[in-house]
Amino acid sequence: MLRAVVDKIVLDEPKTIATLGSHSALQILKGAKDEGFNTLLVCEEKRLSLYKRFKFIDKILTIKNYNEFLDSRCQRDLHDANSIIVPHGTMIAYFTYDDIETISVPIFGNRKILQWESDRNLKQRLMNESQLTTPKLVKCKDDIDKLCIVKLHGAAGGRGYFLAGNKESFEDNARLLLNQKRIASENDLFIQEYIIGVPTYLQFFYSPLSRQIEFLGADIRYESDIDSMGRIPAKQQLSVHLEPSYNVIGNIPLVLIESLLEGVYAMGERFVKASEDLVPPGMNGPFCLEGVYDKEGVFTTFEFSGRIVAGTNLYMNGSPYSDLLFDKPMSMGRRIALEIKIANETGFLHKILS
Ligand code: AMP
């Protein structure tokens, strides 16, 4: 019997890797199957027809809506299957941290990091502690004196973000969001300096077992409709008063020039170290540093994710970087399953679960 970090949970040999049907569920469960685990998907009724297509999903627990994931019935079924839950972006978007704390089934990684990801102030603190260059924060709309990006709290996938170059354009756009009831007041908005360059998502995995950081891939998000605006000539853009939105539609692979890689590893290592200090036992498993490379090759980090990101779905069969580290195709989902397998075999499950 192995005791997981969660109080009162005694875990027999983990047999099943489970997740919620959304985001990166296919990658996570395919990777789990490739490493020899049973796979379980907790799935909303309306998405069943999609997920039933995939033979590597052994069992599907059907729920009416995401909230039922937290119910005791669902948790009991997950326990009965000796499951470990792999969290992803949908869990962050739909559940509060208090909800996540009520989950009695062991979660892969340090669940406290998820709180630091969802809370804007904690997030900034961890990025500062990691000595990452971050965009200047603009405290109030009166201080907007150059191009800024205005964001909503939470993992909204860029929905509702807008650009503002002055107080008036901030107020015009904020009014729209208020009318649509997307925000309750302007205080729900968060203003950041806009960084010009290549928006880049750096995908890492940290193993507390080997104490190694692995850089496994990079991607660019393709967002509607900001990324399609370049297809419309400036004259037409002006005549129809386009206001960009940043709703992620998909991801495009990116291979960095090799001279950037040393800096990539250094940022990832500083992040792991800072998270050990601020959120013990620290970051373990997948995380992503999200930012912009400017024309000097300097990376400004505007966000991090403390769990698997959907951009890793690009590399279900491994990435150029995972190929350098492993002699088999290694997706992020499979890397998670491999870590669970190694931890189980060596008696260190408590180091990777919470
Ligand atoms: P996020 O939801 O924070 O990942 O951001 C969504 C998109 O907004 C990103 O892919 C970027 O295109 C853009 N973005 C966010 N923050 C900044 C920033 N400070 N400067 C430039 N672009 C940004």
Residues whose N, C-alpha, C, O or C-beta is under 5 A from the ligand:
A	BS01	AMP	P135 I149 G157 G158 Q192 E193 Y194 I195 P199 R221 Y246 F302 E303
